[in-house]
Amino acid sequence: MKQFSRRDFLKFKGTYLAGLYLSTRVKASPMYDFPQAERLGRVVVPRVEVNTRPDAGSQTMEFLMQDAVVPWYREVVGVHSNRINQRWVESADGFIYAPSLQPVQDIPNRRVESIPQSLRGPGMWAEVTVPWVEVVLDNLPARAPWLINSSNPRLYYSQILWVDKVREDGEGNFLYRVNEQFGFGDKLWADAAAFRPLTENEISPLSAEVEDKRVVVNIQRQSLSCFEQDREVYYCRVSTGVKFDVEGNPSDEWSTPRGPHPVWRKLISLHMVSGTTGGGWDLPGLGWTSLFVGNGVAIHSTFWHNDFGVPRSRGCVNAPPKDAKWIFRWLAPVVPYDPGDVTVTMPGGTIIEVVDA
């Protein structure tokens, strides 16, 4: 799809959004005017400090709240006591602790003229390519916890959704209706410019002719390596399961299961949720999901933290979006674009070896 400049960015109109069906608690607003920079960072924690130096002990210049977007000039090594990651991002007004910033871009897209046909009627997979985009609910009541509990629901950079409708608001602005093929059933309207349609070519398999493949997830190193026979062909940092429970006590409750596990299901996008009090989470639109343990443990894309190299998950293997996509394409079995989901029986697909060291 041809991209276009910010000047041409099709923005939401508040008067239109107010007329859509949505929860009475949700008040939609025009698309945020993001900073002009090739690389950006989105704050993924409730509040983060901007320091004068890449040192948590240095002077605080200001605080940024969640979803604030800043220019990402460069990444440097700094100091943060009692933290494993020592990476910092230099921005316009100082230095920000890197794990608190999701690396994002602001790449608006032209809408498609019409939605292509799929096995389930009109529909296509699309990836969010802006830092965030507000959504409004089309089919009351809200079903997913993240929608029920949010006063200002948004989708974020790198999330993948299913688009099944396009419409104009009467003022020249185009909206997509997005949903999850494998979610709660909520249907949302969002600015079409925020979504890049995925192509069949970009999810085509990598090294499909190679049969001897395996993945090694190293818990101690917080790394993932892909091997073809004995040759390492890909490496990335990941975040595996945390080593404590909801109360902070040492525990293996959420640790990533050790041992060899075959991939048994792959999905272009999946909604993952856990409803435990205090430890609950609800993650829609998880891209490039490769399930390898029956209770839902998977390798998948991550948009809610940038703390790779440190255990952060509830059992899954969190990977940066670019890495998760490569791994997804490389792993067996092959997933067709339509429907974007495949399940295999034993002996399953590529083996995922989860080792301590």
N, C-alpha and C positions, 0 to 999 in steps of 0.2 A: 504494500500500500504506500502511496506517495505521502510523505510527511509535509507539514507546512509550518510556517513561522508562528510565533506567539501572536503576532498581529492578526493572524487569521484564525486564532484559537476560538472555537465555538464554545461560548460560555453558557452556563445555566442562567435562567432568568427567574428571579425570586417569585415573580407573580405567577409564573407557570408552575413552579414547584409547589407553591402553596395550594394549588388546585388539585394536585395529585392525591390519590389515596395514600395516607400514611398515618402513623401513630400520632395522636394529638401532642405527644411530647417532642416530636421531631420538627424542627424548624430549619428547612433547607436554606442555603445561601449561595450566592454566586461562587464560581470556582476561584480558589485562592490564587493570587498573583505571586507565583514562586520566583525566587531570585534567579537572575540571569547568569548561569554558569554551566559548564559542561558536566561537572560532577557536583552533586548535592548530597546533603545528609539530612535525614529525617529523625527527629528525636523520638526514641521508642520507649522512654521511661517517663514517669509522671513529671519529673523536674531534673534538669541537669545544669551544672555550673559551667560558665565560660571563664577560664582562667587566663591569667597573663602569660603563663608559661605552661609547658606540658608537664605539670606537676600539681598533684591534688592539694599540696600544701601552699601553693602560690596564691596570690590575691585573686579573689573572685570579682570579675568585671560585671557579670549579670547572670540571671537565671533564665533558662529557656524551658517552656512547658512542652508537654507531649504534642507531637505532630508539627512543631515548629520546623521549618526547613531553612537550612543555611548552606552557603557555598562550601565546598570541600576542596581546599587548595592542595593539601598534601597530608600524608600520614607520616608521623614521626614516632620515635621511641622516647618515652618519658618516664615519669615516676607516679605510681599510685600504690601506696602501702597496702599490704594485705590483699592485693589482687594479683591474679596470675597474668592477665593481659596488661601490658605496659604500653599499649598503642594509643596515640592521641591524634586528633585531626586538627590541623590549623584551618581556621575559618576567618571571616572578615573581622571579627572583634576579639579574637583570642583563640585559645585551645580548648577542645572539648574531648572528653574521654571517649575513645572510638567505639567501644562496645555499646555505648548509649545512642549511637547514630546508625541508622540503616543507610547504606550507600544506595542512592537513588539517582534518577535522571528525570528531566522534564521533557518528554518527547510526545507532543500531541500528534494525533493521527487524523487523516481524512476518513470520514465514515464510508461504509460500503453502500453502493446504490441499492442493493437488495440482499437479503439474507439467503445464502445458498441452502439447497436441500440436503438433508441428512437422512439416516435411517429412521429417525424419529420426527421427521418433518423439518421445517426451517430451523437452521441452527449452525453455529460455528464456535470453535474455541477462540478465546481472546485473552490477551495478557495486559494487565494494567501497566502503562509506561509513563505515568506521572507519579509524583510523590504520594498523592492521595486524591481520591475523588469521592464526593458525597453521593449518597444513594437515598432513594425514597421507596417505600414499600408499595407495591402494586396490588397485592392480595392480602388484605387484612384477614385475621390477626397475624402478628409476627409469630414465627415458630421457633427459629433458632435463638438460643440464649444470647448470642452477641447482639442481636437486633432488639430483643426484649429489654436488655439491660443498658442499651446505649441511647443517649439523648441526641446524639449527632453521628449516626452510623456512617462509616467510610470504608472504602476498599483501598488497598495499598499497593504500592509498586511491587511488581512481580507476581501478584496473585493472578490466578487463572480462573476464568468463569466461562459459562456457556451463554452465548448471545442468541436469542430467538426472535427478536423483533427490533425494528428501527422505526422511529417516527419523528416528525417535525413538529415543533411547538407553535407554528404559525408565525414565528418571527425569524425564521431562517436557522434556528438552532436544532441540532439533531441529537436524539437520545437513543440509547440502546436499552432494551430490556434484558437484564442479565439474571442468571440463576445458576444453581449447581445441579448438574446431572445426578450427583450422588451426595445430596444434602437433605435439608429439612423441607424443601419445597417452596421457600420464599422466593418471590419474583420482585426484582428491583429495577428502578429506572435510574440511569446514570448518563452523564455526558459521554456521547459517542467518541469524542476526541481523546478520551483517556484510555482507549482500548486499541491494541494492535491485534488484528486477526492472526492466529497461528496458521501456518501452512503445513501441508502434509510432508513436504520435503524436510522441514526443520525438525520433525520428530522421527524421521526415517532412521533405521537402525545403524549403528556404528560397528564395524568389524563383524558383521553378521555371519561371515564365512568361518570365523574362528569358533571352535567348539570348546576348547580348553580355556575357560574363563573362570576367575574367582575374584572375590573382593575380600580384603582384610581390613577390618575395623579395629584399630589399636586403641584400647581404652586409656592406657597410660599416656600415650602420645596425643590422644584426641585427634587421630588422623584416619584417613581412608585411602587405601591403595587398590587400584585395579590391575590385575595381572592377566596376561595372555601367556599361558604356559608358565614359565618362570620369569618372564619379563614384565617389569612394572611399566604400565602404559599411561597411568594417570594417578595423581596424588592431590589431595586437598585436606585442609583442616576441617574438622567437624565438631559438633557438640553432642556427646552421648548422654545417657541418663545420669541424673544427679545421684549423689551418694548419701542423701538424707531424706527424712520423711517430712510431712507437712508441718511438723513442729520444730524442725531443724535438728532432729536427733539423727545420728549415724544409722543408716538403713540401706538395704538393697531393694527396697520396695519398688523404686523407680529406675533401678539400674538396667542397662541394656543387656538382654539375655546373652550369656556366653555360648560359644559353640558354633558349629556349622549349621546354617539354616538356608534352605533353598528359597529363592523368590517364588511366591505362590500367587501373587496378584500385582498388577501394575495399573495405575490410573493416571491420566493426564492431570486430573484435578480431583481432590477429595476433601470433604469436610470432616475434621477430627474434633471430637468433644469428649470431655470427662466431667462428670457432675459432682465430684467429691467436694464437700464443704472445705473451704480454705485452700484446697489444692486444685480446684476446678479450672478448666480452660476450655475455650471454644474457638477453634481456628478454621474459618471457612477458606475455600479457594486455595488449598495447599497444592502447589504445582509439583509435577514430576515425582509422584508417590510410588515407591516400590516396597510392597509389604513382604516381610520375610519371616515373621512370627505370627501365629494365628490370632493372638489377642490384639492385633493392631499395630505392632511395632514395625516401623518402616524407615527407609531413607527418603527424605523429602526436602523440598525447598523451604526456606525460612525467611520470614519478613519481620518478625517481632523482636529480633535481637541481632547483634553483630559481635557476639562474644565467642566466636569459633576458636577452638583450642582449649575450651573450658567446658566441663559437664554442665548442661543447662536443661536437658529435656526430661520428659517423664518416661523415658525408655527408648524413644525413637532416636534416629541418627539425623540431627539437624545439619543441613548443608547449605552453603550459599547458593542462591538461585542458579547461577551459571554452572556451578559444579553439579548440582542436583540434576540439571537438564542433561549434561553430558553423560552422567552415570546412568540415568534413565534410558537414554538411547542405546547405550552400550550393553546394558543387562539384557539377558534373555528372561522371559519371552518377549517377542516383538509385539508392540501395541499398535493397532490400527487407529488412524485419526478418528474414525467414526466406527464404533461409539467411544473410543478413548479409554477402554477398559478391557482387560483380559485376565482370566483366571486359569491356572493350569493345575492339573492333578499331579500327584507324586510320580516320579521323583522331583518334580518342580523345575524351576529355572536355574539361573546362575546361583552358585553357593556364596553366601555371605558368612565369612568366618569372623566372629567377634572374639578377640583375644585380649588378655590382660596386658601383655607387653610383647 
